[in-house]
């Protein structure tokens, strides 16, 4: 049975609450959007943290209608602007997002209301070019860029990619993460202005430790007068909130926090042991391996001009609304002839989110005779975070595919994952994979690479190769080149590999 996996509702927290005692509670007084609508909960084998909060609007682990992910990020950007201006947030816009996140019984997103909300959010943008905005790798790189575009600010994201002989400006730790080292490589020497304002963007705040580490590291180098922390959800305890206040006082600065949803997370004292016991008893089940076709596409166009001027936020950009429109439109035009009438997932690659999301949005807004409907196009990305899959409606991660990485990161090559590509027997017809420009093609197409993993869960995989400059066309392929692996696909399915 085919068909796009449905975006799960907030009930995807229920299994973890019932079996492990992990409970996420929304603060109705402080929240603009209820936390229960924004996230679900999954389990992972990680000694630092047994649970993962899985966002329904981030388009990272959950395939999401691209316009929904974009408007959620832009609404977070409006909260930042309101904080900077000392103005109240436009509450009706957030009420409308909440309504969109409560889908009707048929599970179909209200496309007309989504388009209307996006238009109203665009009208409410306020520019703050004096601000420096920083997003966190790998999860919040795209979110951070959309926030920065909404307020017209300079943007850079942290990275775990190997940067050759570049010297980092600063590094900091994310203790709970699967891979903790973050580095910043700004190309502009004046990217931080003494006594300025910095906006830090992450997808969720659980303790705020990463934020504390960031502020300490950057403030020691270039003291700032003001810090604004922006997150989709804030689940910090009262003690953790006091820690922000104490840090601000000790550094003689101010720290404010804005979020779509506020609440708390309740964990039993033995959460790690209980989660491990549940994971040991799981039987993920087998899925019949597929044999989808793989096409390698030169998505950059004949002269590679579509992405020749693509700015890399890993080294800093002046963000502005629509900055990826030209490149995204050109790439989408190359893809459209291969997607007619199919239910399609655009899949970004780890930190590479902003441009692939823009491509997915262009495809979703294509004429009706080209795509089945806007909701037939979804977007998510690969990740380095291992999460336990369990295909049931009350759990956030239904399925996983595992493959070897193709990007050189500071900790070397290793396993990578893509989640929720199948759910309840449903799958996508086509998956378009958009890797980093000039990613290692041979690793992507190897027997243990991403293309082979994806073709087991769909009918057609398109690997869309990009280049960052006209001179660096490392992948001299024809516009559409079929690919078949030298070796047959492995016999085991993605669901048999547990983290």
N, C-alpha and C positions, 0 to 999 in steps of 0.2 A: 504494500500500500504506500503510495507516495503522497506528498503534500508537505508544506512547510511546517516545522515544529511550531506549536503555538507558544507565544510568550507566556511563561507561567505566571499565575497570579501570586498574591502574597502568601497563600497557603503553603508555599514551598518551604516554609519554616517549620511546619508541623511535625515532620518526622524527627528532626533533631531535637525538638522540644520534648516530644513524648519519649524517645528512646535514650536520650543523653541528658536531658534537663537543661538544654540551651534555650533560653527564652529571650526574644527581642521584644521590647515594649516601647511604644511610641509615647512621647510627651505631647498630649493633645494641646496643651496651652502654648507651647513654644513652637510646634511644628507648623510649617506652611503646607507640607504634604505628609501624610502619615507614613512613618517608617515602614509599617507592614506592607504598604504598597510599593515601596522602593526596593526592598531587599528580601531575599530568601536566605536559607542557611544550608550549608553543606559541610561535610566532615573531611578532614585530611590528617595524614600521619605526619605531624610536625610537632616536635617536643616543645616548641615555643608557643604554638597556638593550635588547638585541636579543631577549631571551626574556621570557616571562611564565610563571610557575608557576601552573597552573590547578588549583585545589583540587577534590577529589572530595567534600568534606563541607561546603563553605562555602555551596553553593546560590547562587552568584553567576553564574558563567559556565556551569555544568553543571547542567541540571535534575535535581533531587535529591528523593527522598522526604523530605518535610518533617521527619518524626520523626528521620531520620538526621542532618540538619543540626543539629537542636535538641540531640540527645544529645551530639554531638561538641562543641558549644559548652559545654554544661553540664559535660562531663568536663574541659574546659579550666578552667571555673570551680572545679571541685573541686581541680585542681592549684594554683590561686591560694590557695584556702582552706588547703590543706595547707602551702604555703609560709608563709603568714601565721601558722599555728599551730605551725610547726616539726614537722609530722607527716609520716609517709611517705604517698605517694599510694596509693590503693586499687587496686593493680596488676591484680587480676582483672577489674575493670570495663573496663580498657583492652585487655586480652586479648580480651574479648568484642567490643569495637568492631572490633578487627583481624579477628576472624572474620567479622563482618558485612560488612566491606569486601572479603572474598574470596568473591564470590558463587558459587553452584554453576553447573554447566554451563548450566542453563536461564536464568541471569541474574536470577532472581527473588530479591528480598531476603526474608530470613526475618522475616516480620512479627511472629510470636509472640515471637521472641527479642529483636527491637527493642523491643517493648512491655515485656518483662520487664526489659531493661537500663534503659529509661527509668524504670521504677518503682524500681529499685534505686538509680539515681543520685539520684532525688528524695529518697529516704530518707537519703542521705549528705550532703545540703546542710548547710552551716554558715554562719550569718549573721555578717557583718562590717559593720554599718551605719556604723561610723566611717571607712570607706574611701571614697575618691573614685576612681571608675573612668572612664577615658576611652577611647573607641573612635575609630578613624581613618576618615574619609571617603575614598572612598565605600564601599570594599569591606568594611570591618570594622564598620560601624555596627550592623548586626544582631547580629554575633558579640559585640561589646562589650556590647550590652544584655543578651544571654543570660548572659554571664559575670557581669555586675552583678546580674542577677536571682538567679542561683545563690547568690551570697554576700550578697544583700540590701543592696546598697551604693548610694550616690548615683551616678548615671550621666549623662554628657554626651558627645556626640561632636563631633568637629571637623566643619566644613562648608565647602563652596565655594558655598553658596547666598548670594545677595544678601540682606542683612539690614536693608535700609532705613536708618533713622537710628541703628540700634544700634551701639554702640561695642564692638569686640572686646576681650576680656581679653588675648589673646595670639595671635600667629600664628607659624607655623613652616613650614619647607619640606620637601618630599619630592622630592629632586632627580631620582630616577629615574622619577618618575611622568609620565603624559601631561599632567597639570595639577597644578601644584605647591603652590599657596597654600592653606594650611589656616587657619581662624580658629576661635576659641572664643567663644561668646556666652552665658555663664552668666547666668541670671536672678537667682540668689541671690548676694548679695555675699560670703557666708561659705562659698562652695562649696569653697574650699581652706583647710584648717586649718593654721596654722603648726606645723611639726614633725610633721605627720601622715603618712599613707601614701597613695600614689597607685598605682593599677594601670593600666598602659597596655596596651591590647589591639589587636593587629593580626593579620592572617591569616598573614603570613610575615615572617621576618627574613632578609634576604640579607646586608646589611652592617650594619644597625642605625643608619644615619645619621639617619633620621627620628626614631628614639627619642632619639638624642643631642641633636638640635635641640630636641625637645620638652622634655626634662629641663632643658636649659640655659635655655630661655625661661621655663618655669614656676618653676624653682628660683630664678631671679633675682627673680621677683615675690614668691613666698611659699615660702621654703625648707622642704623636706620632710626628714623623718628617714629615710624608706624609700620605695623605688620597686620595684614588681614589674612586670616586663614579661611579658605572656602572649601566646603566639602558637601557631597550629596547628603550624607547623614553624619550626625555627631552623637556618639553613644558614650562619651566620656563620663566617668563618675564625678561626683562632687569634688573628691580629692584631686583628680586629674585637672579639673577646671581651676582649682586653687593653684595648682602648679604653674599654669599659664600666668596667672596673676602675679605669683611670686617671681617668675622669670622676668616679666615685664618690669616689675619694680626694681629688680637687681640690675637690669640693663638700662634703666632710665629710658624706656621706650613704651609704646602701647601695643597691645595684642588684642585684636577683636576676632571673633569667630562668626561666620555665617554658614547656614546649611539649609537645605530644603526640609529635612526632617531631623528632629531631636528626639532622643530617647535613651534607653539603657539596655544593656545586655546582662542577663543573669546567668551565671555559670556555677554548677555544683563544684565543691572543692576537689572532687576527684574526676574532673571533666576529661582529662587526658586518658585516664584508665578506662572510663566508661566509653569514650569514643573509640579507643583501640579495641575494646571488646566487641562493640557493634561492628566495626570494620572487619574484624576477624570472622564474624559470622555471616557476612554478606555473601550472597551468591549472585553476582552481576548478571549471569545468564549469557547465552551465546547469541550472536547475530550471524545469519548466513552471510559469508563474505561476498561482496559484490565484485564486479569487474568493469567498472566504469572506464570510459575512454578518457585519456589525458591529452589535452592540446596545449602546446606551448605557443603563446601569442606575443608578438612584438607589439606591446601596448603603447609604446612611445610614439609610434607613427614612423612614416618613411624617413623623415629627417631627424627624428627624435626630439623635435621641437616642443612636443607636448609637455615634457618635463624638464627641458633644458634650463629653464629659469627657476626651477623648483627650489624654494628656500628650505633649509634644513633647520628645524627648531632645536635640534640637538646642539647647535652652535649659536642659536639666538636669531630671532626674526622680529621685525616690527609687524605685529599681527594686526589684521584689519578684516572686516567682514568680506567674505567672498574671495579671499586671497588665493584659494585653490580652484576657483571656478573654471578658469580657462584650461588648466591642465586636466581637471576632472572631466570636463565636457569632452575634451579630445580623447581621453582614455575611454569614456563611456561610449563614444561614437564607434570606437574600434570593437567594443564588446557587444553592442546591441544586435548586430546581425547573427550572433551565436546564441542569443538568449531568448529569441522570440517565443512567447508563449510558455516559458519555463518558470518554475518556482526556483528562485536563485538566492544563494547566499554569497555575498561578498565577504571575503575573509582577509583581514589585515594581519600583520605579522608583528607580534610582541609590541615594541615601542612605536612601530610604524602604523599610526591610526588615523591621523587627521586627513591626509589625502585619500586613502581608501574609503573612509567614511563619506567624504565629499563625492567620490565616484559613485558609491552606492546610492546616495541621495539623488544624483543626476539620473541614474537609472530608474529609481522609483518614480521620478517625476516625468518620465518619458511618456509619449502619447499612448493611449490605451490600446492601439493596434500593435504596439511593439511589446509592451509588457502586459501580463494578464490583469494586474491591478497594482497600485502602489504597495499594497501589503504583500505582494508576491516577491518583493525584494527585501531581504533582511541583511543585517551586518553584524559581525562579531570579529574577534581576532584570536590568534594563537597566543599561548602563554607558557611560561616556564613553571607555573605553579601546579604541583600534583594535587589532585582532588579526587576523592572516592566517588565514582558514579553509581547511581541506583535509580533505575527507571521506574519511578512511581510519581504520582501527581503531587504528593506532599513533600517532595525533596527537590532541591534546586538544580542538581547536576544529574541529568538522566543518562548521559553517555559520554565517552571519551575516546578520542583517537590519540595515539602516541607515535612520535617519530623523532628522528635525530635532527638537531638544529643545523642550520645552514649559515647563520650569522656568527661571526667571531666576537664573543663577549669577553669581558675581563676575566671570567672564570673558565673560559674555554668552551668547547662544544659539549653538548649534553642532551638529555631528553627534553622534548617539548610536547605540548598538548593542545587539543582543540575540543571544546565541550558543547554538548547539546546539539550536535549535528543530526542526531536522531532522537526521537522521543515518542513513546507510545506507538511504535511501529511506523511512524511518519519520518520522512526524510526529504531532502531537497532534490530536485531534478539535476541542478547544476550548481557547482561550487566554483567560484572564481577566486583564486588565491593571488593576492597582491603583495609580494614580498618587498623588502627594502630595495631601492635602486641598487643594481649591481651586486645583488646577493649571489651566493655561490650556486650557480645553476646545476652543477653536477651533484652537489649534495641534495638539492631539492628533488632531483629526479632519480636519485639512487633508490635501491630496493628498500632501504630503511628510511627514506626521506618523506617529505610532506605530501608529495603528489600521490605516491603509492598508498599512503594512509588514507587520504581523502577519497580515492577512487573506490574504496571498499564500502563507502556509505552514500554514494550518489551515482547517477548515470554518466555524468560528464564533468570532468575537472578541467578548468582552464587556468594555466599558470601564466599570469600576465607580467611579462618582464619589463622593467623600467630601467632607464639610465638617468644619471644625474647631470650629464653634459653631452653635447653632440660628439665630443671627441672620445668619449668613453663607452662606446657601444660594444660592450663586452659580449653581448649575446646576439651574434649575427644570424638570426633566424628569419624565416619568411614570416609574413603576417600571421599565418596560422599553420603551425607545424605539428602534426600528430606525434605523440610519443607513446611508446610501449616499453615496459620494463623488460630487461634482459631475463630476469628471473620471475617466476610466477609470484603472485601476492602471497604473503605468509598465510598459513592455514588458520591462525588464531584471529579472532576479531578484536576490535578495539576495546570492547567491554571486558575482555578477559585479563587485561593488564591493569592491575590496581596500583595506585601510587604507593 
